[in-house]
Amino acid sequence: MIRALIGFILALVLLVPMPAAALTSAELPASTTPLAAGASAHSFVAAAARAVAPAVVRIDTERQVSRQQFDPAMLDPLLRDLFGDPSNSMRERGQGSGVVIDAARGLVLTNAHVVDAVDLVEVTLADGRQLDGQVVGADPVTDLALVKLEGQRQLAAAALGDSEALEVGDWAIALGSPYGLERTVTLGIVSSLHRDINSLGFSDKRLDLIQTDAAINPGNSGGPLVNSAGEVIGINTLVRSGPGAGLGFAIPINLARRVALQLADGGQVVHPYLGLQLVPLTARQARANNSDPNALLQLPERDGALVQRVLEDSPAQAAGLRRGDLVVAAAEQPVGDPASLLRQVERSNVGEPLALSVIRAQKQMKLTIRPAALPKPG
């Protein structure tokens, strides 16, 4: 009995774990080894934001706006003594974002709608300095503007990327001052490319936009959209509200760079113009039309840009284009819809010949058109 009890006690002693000797860091699993001195525990988003943040600015503006004028004779004398005579104008404050693209010349790229008709521009740098700004030029067609900073410099400029190299699914990081909240960073992906701004209800613009699900809100306008390397790939311009909310849109930086160069040189951007009103046509739509016995005309059963109207005294009229023509190629590049034709027109030069392939009455023909400068509104 005693021998069995001693054996049981010895078994308990063997099952009790002995205190382990202190382990060195070299013996720890790799996943628990402390980070080496200087190694970063932050994400690529933090690195990208850190690279571009010094060039991101907040833009505060003031403009004089009209308001409904009251008849002073109808104003109570007590109120007139209290508030003074009413005026038919008031000061309106606005806010947006921007990004420094040329530190030597103090040039900030932003949206045209941020600085439209403003009297005062004040720019707050990332380090808190506040500088006066002067609008060098604005292009409402692409919603881009250039602001020159006055006075003190020592600026940091952002690195510009290549928006043509983007693919759907690439990382997209938006920076700016939404709702006045400076140094805000949001993360998403490139959701789509070449999104025609006309499909979003802006018929007076000529833009193919980058679509992203990175949060873009009021005040983000004019701020940069950045890739994972910290390079600017777009200029944030608008967000879809209501149904489908959560989609933001940015102007590709390759276009923004070209517009900024023109604004810096002369303050005016010239856009080539043909003088056509176009609608998209697909082969399926054409077949459906052609099978209708009441169809007014037989359409070519191909994808392209269908001429709905030729404007008077326009390059299109001079080139001999007609209503019902289907444009299927421009500059030897296929045209599948009006947006693809517009891209070729934007790449053309005012006054220089642009070759078009057109189908008229089921026959393909070649036409040469010379784009003119887009007339100013009004």
Sequence and secondary structure as in RCSB ss.txt:
>XXXX:A:sequence
MIRALIGFILALVLLVPMPAAALTSAELPASTTPLAAGASAHSFVAAAARAVAPAVVRIDTERQVSRQQFDPAML
DPLLRDLFGDPSNSMRERGQGSGVVIDAARGLVLTNAHVVDAVDLVEVTLADGRQLDGQVVGADPVTDLALVKLE
GQRQLAAAALGDSEALEVGDWAIALGSPYGLERTVTLGIVSSLHRDINSLGFSDKRLDLIQTDAAINPGNSGGPL
VNSAGEVIGINTLVRSGPGAGLGFAIPINLARRVALQLADGGQVVHPYLGLQLVPLTARQARANNSDPNALLQLP
ERDGALVQRVLEDSPAQAAGLRRGDLVVAAAEQPVGDPASLLRQVERSNVGEPLALSVIRAQKQMKLTIRPAALP
KPG
>XXXX:A:secstr
 HHHHHHHHHHHHHHS        GGGS GGGS   TT   S HHHHHHHHHGGGEEEEEEEEEEE     GGGS
 HHHHHHH S  SEEEEEEEEEEEEEETTTTEEEE GGGSTT SEEEEE TTS EEEEEEEEEETTTTEEEEEE 
S        B  GGG  TT EEEEEE GGG  SEEEEEEEEEEEEEGGGGT TT   EEEEE S   TT TT EE
E TTS EEEEEEEE  STTTT EEEEEHHHHHHHHHHHHHHS    EE  EEEEEE HHHHHHHHT TT SS   
SS EEEEEEE TTSHHHHHT  TT EEEEETTEE  SHHHHHHHHHHS TTS EEEEEEETTEEEEEEE  EE  
   
